[in-house]
Amino acid sequence: MSNTTSTEARRKRHHQKAGQRRKKAQSKRSTLTSVELFAGFGEPGKPAPKK
């Protein structure tokens, strides 16, 4: 395999892997769900729990 061929293959693989890594990082959940966010407020329609 020539140097050019191996370089092009490495570059193509690097670009594909970079995209995969970006999508993987993007897919990680970064925000809480509304259920988790408002869990401390108690049941809807009822008074909030005392601390």
Steps between C-alpha positions, in 0.01 A plus 500: 500500500637840406546783746229703326248214519566442869479873574167534317360195678612634837350842425167349392487278809588796724216708356250216542609436858487873578138506388419192707663654810310827446166321469574284805580805714191674363275207592596503868219643711603837640173631643260360757152391399210712624409218741850505650519880496174553689517189723553710813174691450281204594182381334315733260201670660629443852701740716877479477668291770638689800876491545 
